[in-house]
């Protein structure tokens, strides 16, 4: 696989929903502990290279007035009780003072946030994307990024979904058409 170097001055890391309430869920093909570990490696490498780290979380108000309320045909509900620390980032990731924290109210990290503005103010045209869930928050963010013209690198072993099938479908059928797919080690190696 051709790794291609990453232009450090134009690239930022975007980490989706690695927060206490999300990493407590089951995930495939990688357990959430593996995703957090690999994302942590990426975060440390980006910080070491003075490259921007964008930590994205989903958070709703206590009255949930800002949460989506779709009429569903599945048993997946978005109205579960959210503990006080549900939206806090896992300790392994930070945030550090240099990180940019993005709070979203839906799956994708662009709609209704200043992520695009923060990326453009730093003259970034490439994002390295990871997080949970592959086919929800990560894919929704990737679709917006693609439409906004960003180059994308998807870190396969730093993402996971509710099932292997969902994860694999997104990587094989969607991400392969929007950018480059790499492993954690390949991304880190390209930054050295």
DAUR-V532100 format. One line per field, one symbol per residue. ss: DSSP state (A for helix, B for strand, O for the rest). A space follows every 50 residues. Layout:
ss = ???
This chain:
ss = OOOOOOOAAABBBBBBOOBAAAAOOOOBOOOAAAAAAAAAAAAAAAAAOO OOBBBBBBOOOOOOOOOOOOOOOOOOOOOOOOOOOOOOBOOOOOOOOOOB BBBBOOOOOOOOOOAAAAAAAOOOOBBBBBBBOAAAAAAAAAAAAAAOOO BBBBBBBBBBBOOAAAAAAAAAAAAAAOOBBBOAAAAAAAOO
